[in-house]
């Protein structure tokens, strides 16, 4: 991941040589997606840092993780 000055970031897929832009909140979620933090813990952190309600954050996080899995950038815990 490469952080950008505005807080957003780029994720790189070295297999396809593709860069994916992500928002600041998605970058925080990416950094916390280390296998040590649960979805609830990531949601808690996003709720503390950003002005959004928990339900919206949980839905957006679910969509983000699904998209990253489809792109092959993130493995689901069950795939380990």
N, C-alpha and C positions, 0 to 999 in steps of 0.2 A: 504494500500500500504506500502510495506517495501522498502526503498531506499537501494541501494547497493553501495559499494565504487566506482565503475566505472561510477556512474550516472544513470545506468539502475535501474530497480525496479522489484518487484514481486507484482502482484495483487492476492489476495486470494478470492476464492469463498468458503465461509464457508458452504454453503449448500452441495457442492460436495467434500469439503476438497481438492480442487485443487488449485495449485499455477500456475499463468501464468507469465512468464518472459516478460518484455517489455523494449524497448530501452529507452535511456535517453530522446529523443524527445517525445516519447509516454508518459513517466512519466510526463513531463511538460504539455502535452495536458490533461492527466488524472487530474492533480491538478487543471487545469483551467476549467475542465468540471463540474462546480459547479452550473450551472443554472443561473449564473450571467454574464458569458462571452459568447458572440456570437461566431459562427464558424469563422467569419471574425476576431474577436479580438484574438481568439486562433491562427489563421493563422498568424496574425501580430506578435504576440509574438514569435512564432516558427521561423518566417522569421528573426526576430531581433537576435535570439540566435544561429541559426544554418546556416551553409553555404549551402543553397539550394534555388532554385527559388520558387516563390510563387505557380506556377502551380503544381509543384511536391509536395510541402507541402500540398496543398489543396487536391490533389488526395490521398496522404498517410493518411491524417487525415480522409478523408471520409472512406477509407478502414479500418482504426483503429476503428473508431466509429461503423461501421457496424459489425466488428468482435466482439467487446465488447458487442454489443446489442445481437448478436446471442448467445454469451456465458452467457447472462443474467447479465452481470456486469454493464451495462449502459442502462438507459431508454432513449428513444427518448423524446424530449419535448412534442410531441403530446400525449404520453402515460401518462402524468401526469394529 
